[in-house]
């Protein structure tokens, strides 16, 4: 169990923060950028849950709640440098769960005939915002992995998550009926 009694510690006032292993890093270090980007993705999914009126769609809300927990796990993984070890690490199981959920949602959707503009209903637009934030988190973790070891399933998870959010946006747009299609050159 985690217990946080003191929130204001002043430990970051000098521009550094602590990792899970006690190491101190500058707040603009690639690892901290990656952790922050994952946190932003989690917050965007929280906003999506609110926009999607979770009380009326319990299956979607349950999936998004699992994803939020997964993202916290991913942040915990990133907070301790390296791969493996006794610390919490991302595994293939959440990646496979996302793949199965994407396949199930996509099976009920009509095929795409164009690229989709982010929008449609308010919940779908929120899903597209969450998708783009997840992509930013993925880029940050890929940048980090170019410099130091990162659990490979962390990158895979973020990649699948953006796919999940894209397909979910279509579901939230009336199973694709409300998708806003790109019309190349329409405004020339």
Order of alpha helices (4+ residues) and beta strands (2+ residues): beta-beta-alpha-alpha-alpha-beta-alpha-alpha-beta
